[in-house]
């Protein structure tokens, strides 16, 4: 099975789970909630953590794979519970939470000036909706935070493995190294690095000899005697040039990877050779799986 996160639906399910019927309906009907449920920064990552927790609690799946964005963005997934907790502990949240306070009494001092400015831009109704949202949600937030903390703890337990995927490019490998360091700091289990779209050598012919052969065929016509038609000569030249180009790319990838392995000597690495077709169906995915398992066995 495969699924894409429905952020709003997951948020709604979480509100219903941790709130009584009346409070849940009040939250779901709140205009401010309807805005933040789909647009507040960090909500998507938090809902991804919540959905993961739901799937694990079902005790139905043998394996759950979470595909995250590139490495630095993937850290948002790990930071989601803490970020939401910090927001809920913020001064603004506590002010909006003030029991029995109307918006008029709320806007005092320096924060009051900022909120008045915000009210001018957004309107007093939205500010009122925000206060109502906070007051309705706060009673259920303990359940949100506890659930997220439990799910986060599961990410550190035996049976969980992180796999970092990177291209053999300087920026991508720097991102991968950054993520590996973060996983190490958080003591999260790392299975290894998958190096995607690599260009391993497919022939034992040295690159230098291939380059020399191209130069000879292009500059010395007598060297082509006995090769038959000019078409055969052209084809031979092209094959040697492709081999030489691939060799140059392969050397560059090895050099870049050596920097990563120097900084992370204990990280297992499996390379996935670049394929001559787009990966857009199950057959292509199986081809990649075969490459990965072959690489792991060879390693």
C-alpha positions as CSV (number, residue, x, y, z in Angstrom):
1,X,0.0,0.0,0.0
2,X,1.0,3.6,-0.6
3,X,-0.5,6.8,0.7
4,X,0.1,10.6,0.5
5,X,-0.4,12.6,3.7
6,X,-3.8,14.4,3.8
7,X,-2.7,17.1,6.3
8,X,-6.2,18.6,6.9
9,X,-7.9,15.3,7.4
10,X,-5.2,14.1,9.8
11,X,-5.5,17.3,11.8
12,X,-9.3,16.9,12.0
13,X,-8.9,13.3,13.1
14,X,-6.5,14.4,15.8
15,X,-8.9,17.1,17.1
16,X,-11.8,14.6,17.2
17,X,-9.7,12.0,19.0
18,X,-8.5,14.3,21.8
19,X,-11.6,16.5,22.3
20,X,-15.1,15.9,23.4
21,X,-17.8,16.2,20.6
22,X,-18.8,19.8,21.4
23,X,-15.2,21.1,21.8
24,X,-14.1,19.2,18.7
25,X,-16.9,20.7,16.6
26,X,-16.1,24.2,18.0
27,X,-12.5,23.8,16.9
28,X,-13.4,22.4,13.4
29,X,-15.9,25.3,12.8
30,X,-13.4,28.0,13.9
31,X,-12.2,30.1,10.9
32,X,-8.7,30.4,12.4
33,X,-8.4,26.6,12.7
34,X,-9.5,26.2,9.1
35,X,-6.6,28.5,8.1
36,X,-3.8,27.1,10.2
37,X,-4.8,23.5,9.6
38,X,-3.5,23.8,6.1
39,X,-1.1,26.7,6.1
40,X,0.7,27.2,9.4
41,X,4.4,26.5,9.1
42,X,5.4,23.1,10.6
43,X,1.8,21.8,10.5
44,X,2.6,19.3,7.7
45,X,5.6,17.9,9.5
46,X,3.6,17.6,12.8
47,X,0.7,15.9,11.0
48,X,3.2,13.5,9.3
49,X,4.4,12.5,12.8
50,X,0.8,12.1,13.9
51,X,-0.1,9.9,10.9
52,X,3.0,7.8,11.5
53,X,1.8,7.3,15.1
54,X,-1.6,6.2,13.9
55,X,-0.2,3.7,11.4
56,X,2.1,2.2,14.1
57,X,-0.7,1.9,16.6
58,X,-2.8,0.0,14.1
59,X,-0.3,-2.9,14.5
60,X,-1.3,-4.0,11.0
61,X,1.8,-3.3,8.9
62,X,5.0,-5.3,8.7
63,X,6.9,-2.3,7.5
64,X,6.2,1.4,7.3
65,X,8.4,3.5,5.1
66,X,8.3,7.3,5.4
67,X,9.6,9.2,2.4
68,X,10.7,12.7,3.5
69,X,11.9,15.8,1.5
70,X,15.7,16.4,1.1
71,X,17.8,16.2,4.2
72,X,17.5,19.7,5.7
73,X,13.8,19.7,5.2
74,X,13.6,16.2,6.6
75,X,14.9,17.7,9.9
76,X,11.6,19.6,10.1
77,X,9.9,16.2,10.6
78,X,12.2,15.4,13.5
79,X,11.7,18.8,15.0
80,X,7.9,19.0,14.6
81,X,6.9,18.0,18.2
82,X,9.4,20.4,19.8
83,X,8.5,23.3,17.5
84,X,4.8,22.9,18.1
85,X,5.4,22.6,21.8
86,X,7.5,25.8,21.8
87,X,4.7,27.6,20.0
88,X,2.2,26.4,22.5
89,X,4.4,27.6,25.3
90,X,5.0,31.0,23.7
91,X,3.9,34.3,25.4
92,X,1.5,35.1,22.6
93,X,-0.3,31.7,23.0
94,X,-0.6,32.3,26.8
95,X,-2.0,35.8,26.2
96,X,-4.6,34.4,23.8
97,X,-5.4,31.7,26.3
98,X,-6.1,34.2,29.1
99,X,-9.4,33.1,30.7
100,X,-12.3,35.5,30.6
101,X,-10.4,38.1,28.8
102,X,-11.8,39.9,25.9
103,X,-9.7,41.2,23.0
104,X,-10.0,44.7,24.4
105,X,-8.4,43.7,27.7
106,X,-5.9,41.5,25.9
107,X,-4.2,44.2,23.9
108,X,-2.0,46.0,26.5
109,X,1.6,47.1,26.5
110,X,4.1,46.4,23.8
111,X,2.4,43.1,22.8
112,X,-0.9,45.0,22.7
113,X,0.5,47.4,20.2
114,X,1.6,44.6,18.0
115,X,-1.8,42.9,18.3
116,X,-3.6,46.1,17.5
117,X,-1.5,46.4,14.3
118,X,-2.3,42.8,13.5
119,X,-6.0,43.4,14.2
120,X,-5.8,46.4,11.8
121,X,-4.4,44.2,9.0
122,X,-6.4,41.0,9.6
123,X,-9.4,42.4,11.3
124,X,-10.7,42.0,14.9
125,X,-12.8,39.0,13.9
126,X,-9.8,36.9,12.9
127,X,-8.0,37.9,16.1
128,X,-11.1,36.9,18.0
129,X,-11.2,33.6,16.1
130,X,-7.5,33.0,17.0
131,X,-8.3,33.5,20.7
132,X,-11.2,31.1,20.5
133,X,-9.1,28.6,18.6
134,X,-6.4,28.7,21.3
135,X,-8.8,28.4,24.2
136,X,-10.6,25.5,22.6
137,X,-7.4,23.7,21.6
138,X,-5.4,24.2,24.7
139,X,-7.4,21.7,26.7
140,X,-6.6,18.9,24.2
141,X,-3.0,19.9,23.5
142,X,-1.7,17.7,26.2
143,X,-2.8,14.7,24.2
144,X,-1.2,16.1,21.0
145,X,2.1,16.6,22.7
146,X,2.1,13.2,24.5
147,X,1.3,11.4,21.3
148,X,4.0,13.2,19.3
149,X,6.6,12.5,22.0
150,X,5.7,8.8,22.0
151,X,6.0,8.6,18.3
152,X,9.4,10.5,18.4
153,X,10.6,8.0,21.0
154,X,9.7,5.1,18.6
155,X,12.0,6.6,16.0
156,X,14.9,5.8,18.4
157,X,13.9,2.3,19.2
158,X,15.1,-1.0,17.8
159,X,13.2,-1.9,14.6
160,X,13.5,1.7,13.2
161,X,16.1,2.5,10.7
162,X,16.9,5.7,8.8
163,X,18.3,5.6,5.3
164,X,19.8,8.7,3.8
165,X,19.6,9.0,0.0
166,X,21.9,11.3,-1.9
167,X,23.2,12.0,-5.3
168,X,27.0,12.0,-6.0
169,X,27.1,15.8,-6.0
170,X,28.9,18.2,-3.6
171,X,25.8,19.9,-2.3
172,X,23.8,16.7,-1.9
173,X,26.6,14.9,-0.1
174,X,27.0,17.9,2.3
175,X,23.3,17.7,3.0
176,X,23.6,14.0,3.6
177,X,26.5,14.5,6.0
178,X,24.6,17.2,7.9
179,X,21.6,14.8,8.3
180,X,23.9,11.9,9.4
181,X,25.4,14.2,12.1
182,X,22.0,15.1,13.3
183,X,20.9,11.5,13.5
184,X,24.0,10.7,15.5
185,X,23.3,13.6,17.9
186,X,19.8,12.3,18.5
187,X,21.0,8.7,18.8
188,X,18.7,7.6,16.0
189,X,19.5,4.3,14.2
190,X,21.1,4.9,10.8
191,X,21.1,1.9,8.3
192,X,23.3,3.7,5.8
193,X,23.6,5.9,2.7
194,X,22.1,5.1,-0.7
195,X,24.1,6.9,-3.4
196,X,21.8,7.4,-6.3
197,X,22.5,7.6,-10.0
198,X,26.1,6.6,-9.9
199,X,28.3,5.7,-12.9
200,X,30.4,2.7,-12.1
201,X,32.9,1.5,-14.7
202,X,31.5,-1.2,-16.9
203,X,34.9,-2.2,-18.5
204,X,38.4,-2.8,-17.2
205,X,39.8,-0.7,-20.0
206,X,41.8,2.2,-18.4
207,X,40.3,5.6,-19.2
208,X,43.7,6.9,-20.4
209,X,43.8,4.2,-23.1
210,X,40.3,5.0,-24.2
211,X,41.2,8.7,-24.5
212,X,44.4,7.7,-26.4
213,X,42.4,5.5,-28.7
214,X,40.0,8.3,-29.6
215,X,42.8,10.6,-30.4
216,X,44.5,8.0,-32.5
217,X,41.3,7.2,-34.5
218,X,40.6,10.9,-35.1
219,X,44.1,12.0,-36.1
220,X,45.7,9.0,-37.7
221,X,43.6,7.6,-40.6
222,X,46.1,4.7,-41.1
223,X,45.3,3.4,-37.6
224,X,41.8,2.5,-38.9
225,X,43.0,0.1,-41.6
226,X,41.5,-3.3,-41.2
227,X,38.4,-1.9,-39.3
228,X,36.2,-2.1,-42.4
229,X,33.7,0.7,-43.2
230,X,34.0,4.2,-41.9
231,X,30.8,3.5,-39.9
232,X,32.6,0.9,-37.8
233,X,35.4,3.4,-37.2
234,X,32.9,6.1,-36.1
235,X,31.1,3.6,-33.8
236,X,34.4,2.5,-32.2
237,X,35.4,6.1,-31.6
238,X,32.0,6.9,-30.0
239,X,32.2,3.9,-27.7
240,X,35.7,4.8,-26.6
241,X,34.6,8.4,-26.0
242,X,31.6,7.3,-23.9
243,X,33.8,5.0,-21.9
244,X,36.3,7.9,-21.3
245,X,33.5,10.3,-20.3
246,X,32.0,7.8,-17.9
247,X,35.4,7.1,-16.4
248,X,35.8,10.8,-15.7
249,X,32.4,11.0,-14.1
250,X,33.2,7.9,-12.0
251,X,36.5,9.3,-10.8
252,X,34.7,12.5,-9.7
253,X,32.1,10.5,-7.9
254,X,34.7,8.4,-6.1
255,X,36.6,11.6,-5.1
256,X,33.4,13.2,-3.7
257,X,32.4,10.1,-1.9
258,X,35.8,9.8,-0.3
259,X,35.2,13.1,1.5
260,X,31.9,11.8,2.9
261,X,33.5,8.4,4.0
262,X,36.4,10.3,5.6
263,X,33.9,12.2,7.8
264,X,31.6,9.3,8.3
265,X,33.7,6.1,8.2
266,X,31.2,3.9,9.9
267,X,28.2,4.6,7.5
268,X,27.4,1.8,5.2
269,X,27.0,2.8,1.5
270,X,25.2,1.2,-1.4
271,X,25.3,2.7,-4.9
272,X,22.5,2.6,-7.3
273,X,23.7,3.0,-10.9
274,X,22.0,5.5,-13.2
275,X,19.4,3.8,-15.3
276,X,18.7,4.5,-19.0
277,X,15.0,5.0,-18.4
278,X,12.7,7.0,-16.1
279,X,11.6,5.3,-12.8
280,X,7.9,5.7,-13.1
281,X,6.4,2.2,-12.6
282,X,6.8,-1.0,-10.5
283,X,9.1,-2.6,-13.0
284,X,11.5,0.3,-12.8
285,X,11.3,0.2,-9.0
286,X,12.1,-3.5,-9.0
287,X,15.1,-2.8,-11.2
288,X,16.3,-0.3,-8.5
289,X,15.7,-2.8,-5.8
290,X,17.8,-5.4,-7.6
291,X,20.6,-2.8,-7.9
292,X,20.4,-2.0,-4.2
293,X,20.4,-5.6,-3.0
294,X,23.2,-6.5,-5.4
295,X,25.2,-3.6,-4.1
296,X,24.5,-4.5,-0.5
297,X,25.5,-8.1,-1.1
298,X,28.7,-7.1,-2.8
299,X,29.5,-4.7,0.1
